[in-house]
């Protein structure tokens, strides 16, 4: 490092210590420009951007520097900063570029391989994530972090038996580790094996008392099968309206709002109205339909590209565990963090429609104010063929849910046939919606909904999404 670079970097550090962040940034940039290597000044510049929560700028700066510098003095500690920035931005492509370089530079670094594979999974690059982890496992035999991440990747690929075998071996060799038990518990819960999951989660609490992740997951599982909710659902099914009303009044404060309103929505209108001011908090209609594209030409431009994108997803697997799709395929995340132009265009079109939908319904506005609201739009592809359907379900993790139809068979488009139709349940009446290509349907996430099974062998492709 030359004396000029050394002096600029020193002045930058002094400026940062005094709180003069803009001056420090200018000095670090000048020092980085003059130096031919990845110097301390470059590291300090990226660290400064990270401290200021300018995560995207930090990633872009890093990617620019690694293409122009010699890197002989590469400070590996920067991988932690890059990793944190990557987890805070939606530019998955930029994050992947960072970690591609970092992993090649240090292929045997365990934490780096785990971070890189997580980003690849979030971007839908499951096969590459698996390859990275398998290569790292060869360099770091039987490392529990790598094996846990590999099990997660196998699960996302639909290789559930392989994933469980890895989890079981981890319990045998690292059963005293919190994460070995916790991640296996999450896997079992996804498969619907809640009792086994709870046993492992309680073991987690023996290892790390009051661990918040384990406590939260235990509460979630217990709420799902709690005696209160079970009792409510039982009385709804038997039409014991007086008992339902009594339970709702008595235990409302103990029930998550989404579950509470899902029960309310299953009641006859007169019963529901005696408990809540239905028309005030949820004015009709309870759902809305939109044609996302203004013309046939616009629809024909975007929908075939979206269809190809969905079909090319590595995560598109049959009967994904823990999901309502039956005799059909469902993908991993498509919208959140995407760098695909068509998905970005879709997100930009959906967001204002959802905001307007929420703003016109006081109940949804209240939920946004009281829940841990993240202003996050996530979505996944669903491909159904003959016999395929989605069983009745709600989305307790969201506030608004919806679907956009991408490709439909003649059966779905025929209004005299029910196959492929969306069925929404509410206290006013059940609503059957016949899909149209390019049609968006929005509804509150607490409304029970399902898809009528298809009877023909032609694809029905859609993207379902949540706003949370």
Secondary structure, 3 states (H helix, E strand, C coil): CCHHHHHHHHHHHHHHHCCCHHHHHHHHHHHHHHCCCCCHHHHHHHHHHHHCCCHHHHHHHHHHHHHHCCCCCCCCCHHHHHHHHHHHCCCHHHHHHHHHHHHHHCCCCHHHHHHHHHHHHHCCCHHHHHHHHHHHHHHCCCCHHHHHHHHHHHHHCCCHHHHHHHHHHHHHHHCCCHHHHHHHHHHHHHCCCHHHHHHHHHHHHHHCCCCHHHHHHHHHHHHHCCHHHHHHHHHHHCCCHHHHHHHHHHHHHHCCHHHHHHHHHCCCHHHHHHHCCHHHHCCCCCEEEEECCCCHHHHHHHHHHHHHHHHCCCCCEECCCCCCEEEEEEEEECCCCCCCHHHHHHHHHHHHHHHHHHHCCHHHHHHHHHCCCCCCEEEEEEEEEEEEEEEEECCCCCCEEEEEEEECCHHHHCCCCCCCCEEECCCCCCEEECCCCCEEEEEECCCCEEECCCCCCCCEEEEEEEEC
